Amino acid sequence: MTLQPIVPAGGIQGWRFLQHTYDRQFATFSQDPVLKRDSEYFAENISSIKTAEDLVSDRRLLRVALGAFGLEGDINNRYFVQKILSDGTSADDALANRLADERYKDFSDAFGFGPNSFPKTVIPSNMEAIADRFKAQSFEIAVGEQDNDMRLALNIQRELKDLATSDMSDDAKWFTVMGNPPMRQVFETALGLPSATGQLDIDQQLGIFKDKAAANFGSSGFSVFSTEDGIEDLTTRFLARSQLSQFGSSFSPASTALILLQSGSF
């Protein structure tokens, strides 16, 4: 990509700038020639893909498909990706269901190549949504090359509201967060949880996440993240605590207090 986003600072200050300029920056970034060619190729050719083998055999299509779900690192793992797609998600022993990362299930579901399913590649609206998601993810990757916290913040803003307003149970939503590495990192940081929490029994982890959410947001119910204010509260807590963890030892008490006040959440 030749067009790069502008992120002039980290933390809360950088986030405010990115929020104010997002629409303009994203529109400019979307005109990147490479991104446009990949997106147009996907739109023109994806309807001809009927099987998992077809998809993994076309590297350009696969790059967009994986990139839309933040799985671009698997571009060279063709057999693994084909297995994810061809197994689908209906069977308990399907590969996507045996992986901790929930993104693989979303990826497999999006294309419908599993048993007792049908290729969703023939549904234009579904494929347009994947192409749009690929563009958003590509922008986030470019932002992340300058500041990974900003990439995570953009990701949580894009994905969390849909999860919070879905018809899943609250526990299922928490399990989804715990199984999605980018979302999990935001929540762990915002809630002040060590990464070693992930080594505990999954039900014990659930209890910890819910207890911490209740202490920080006043409720363990996932509905607190169904509004723009709730998502912004989470995001600013994440950015403030991440900044403190990176530079806390060099901050004076006054500087630390200022960062916390800037988040609007402490």
N, C-alpha and C positions, 0 to 999 in steps of 0.2 A: 504494500500500500504506500502510495506517495503522499497522500493527504493525511496529515496527523492532527489530532485534536490538541487544543491548548489547555493545559492544566498549570496555571502559574504558581500554585502553592498547594501544600498538603493540608490535611485536617479540615476543620470546619470552614476556614477561609476559602480553601480551594473548592470545597463542595458547594458553597454558596455561588461561587463564580460559575461552576459547571452547570448548576441548576438554571441560572439566569441565561446562559448562552447555549443550552443544550439543543434547542430546536434549530438554531442557526448553524451550530457546529455539525449536527447530525446531517442536516440537509447538504452541507458542503461536502462532508465525508462521503455521503452516498453517491456523489458524482465521481468518485475515484474510478478510473478506467478499469482496473482489475476487478474491483467489486462489482461494477456494472456488468462486465462481461460474464462473470461467474453467475450472477443473479439471472441475467437474460438467458444464458445457456440452460440453467436449471428450469426456468419457466417454459422454455421451448421443448425440452426433452424429457422431463420427468414423467409425463403421462404415458410414455412408451415403456416404462419400467414396470414389470409385472411380478418379479421375484427378487428375493434377497440377493441371489447370484448376479442378476442383472445390475443391481445398484452398486455392488462392490466392484463390478467389472468396469465401471465408468468412474474414473478417479475424480473428474471435475464435478460430477453430480454428488459423489460421496463426500467431497470436501464441503459442499454446501450443506448436505444432510447432517453430517457430524457437527459441523460448525454451528448449526442452529441450536444444538443442545449442549454446547460447550465441551464437546467430545473430540475436537479436532486433533488431539494428540493420538487418537487411534487410527489415523488415516492409513498407516502402514500395516495395521493388524487386520488384514482382510478376512482371514478365517474366523477370527474372534467376532468381528462385526457381523459377518454373514450368519454366524450361529445365533447371535443376539436377535437378529431380524427374523430368521427362519423359525426359531423356537416360539416366537410370540411371547405372550404373557399369561395365557389362559391356564397353563399347567403349572402346578406348584414347583416342579423340577425344571422349568424353563430357565435358561441361563440368566436372563435378566432378573428373574425373581430370586436367584441365589446370590446376587451381588449386592453389596451394601449400598452402592451408589444408585439412588433412585432415578438418575437421569437416563440410565440404560432402559428402564421400563418405559419412560416417556418416549424415548427414541424408537423403541420397537413398536409401541402402540401407534405412533404417528404414521407408520407406513403400512401396517396391517398385512405383513407377509407370513404371519404365523398360522398354525392349524386352525381350521374352522373360522377363518377370517377372510377378508377380501382386500386386494390392493387399494389403499387409499390414494395412491398416486393418480387415480383417474378423477379425483374430486378436486376441481380447481381451487375452491376456497381453502381447502386443507393445505394444498401445496403453496398457495400464496402466503398463508400464515407462516409456513416454514421459511419461505424466502425472506419475509419481513423479519423473522426472528434471527435469521442468519446475518442480515444487515445490522441489526441491533447488537448481536454478539460480536460482530467484527469491530464495531465502534468501541464496544467495551474493552475488547482486547487491545485496541490501539491506545485507549485511555490507560489501561493497565500497564502498558509498556513504560508509562511515565510515573504512574502511582497506582499500585495494585489495590490499595484501599478504595480508591475512586471506582475502580472496576467492580469491586464487590458491592459498593454502595449502589451503583447503577443497576446491577443484577438484582439486588433485593427489592429495589423500587419497582422493577419490571415484573418480578415473579410473585412477590408476596401477596399482593391483593387478590389475585386469582386463587391462590391457595386458601387464603383466609375466608373467602366467600364461597368456596366449593361446598358440596354437600357431604363431605367426609366428616367423621367424628373428630372432636378435638384431639384425641389421642392419635388418630391416624395422621392428622396434620403435623403434630409434633414429631411423629416417626418420619414423616416425609422430610421435615427440616433436618433431622439428625442424619438422614440418608443422602442428603444433597450437600456435597462438600463446600461449595461457595456459600450457601445459605447457612450451613452449620457454623462456618468460621465467623460470619457476622454475628450470629446469636451467641456463640461462645464468648466472643470478645465483649459484646454489649452487656452480657449478663455476668461478666467477670469469671468465667469458667476456664479452668486449665484444659489444654488439649487432651491431657491424660484421662479426662472424663470419658472419652470414647472407648477406653479399655474396660469400662465397667459393664456389668450385665445391662442389657438393653432396657429392661423395665426399671432398673435403678436409675439409668440415665434419664428416662422419661420423668421420673419423680423429681430429679434434680432440676431439670429444665423448667418444669411447671412451678416448682417452689421458687426458683430464682425469678421467673417471670412475674409471679404474684408479688414478690418483694420489690421488683423494679417498676412494674407497670400497673400494679394494683389488682391484677387478675391473672390467673393462669389460663383463662379462656382465650382461644385464638381469635375471637372477635375483636380484641383490642388492636389487631393488625389489619382490620378490614377497612380502615379509613386512611385517608392521606396523612392525617395528623399522627395516627398510630405508627404508620410506617416511617414517617419522618422522625418521630421520637426514637424509634429503634436505630435508624440510620445515624443520627447525630450521637447517640450513646456509643455506637460502634466506633465512629470516627474519633470521638473524644478519647475513649479508652485506648484505642489503638495508638493514637498520638502520644498519650501518656506512657504507654508501655515501651514505646520506641525511644522516647527522649526524657522520660520522667526523671532520671537521675541528674539531668543537667538543668532542670527547671527549678526556679525558686518557688516557695509556697505561693507567692502572688501570681506567678505565671501559671501554675497549676490551677489555681482558683479561676483565673481568667478563661482557661480552656473549658473548664467545666461549665462556667456561666455561658459561654458562647454556644454550647450544645443546647441550652434551653431545657435540659432534662434533669438537672441535678439540684 
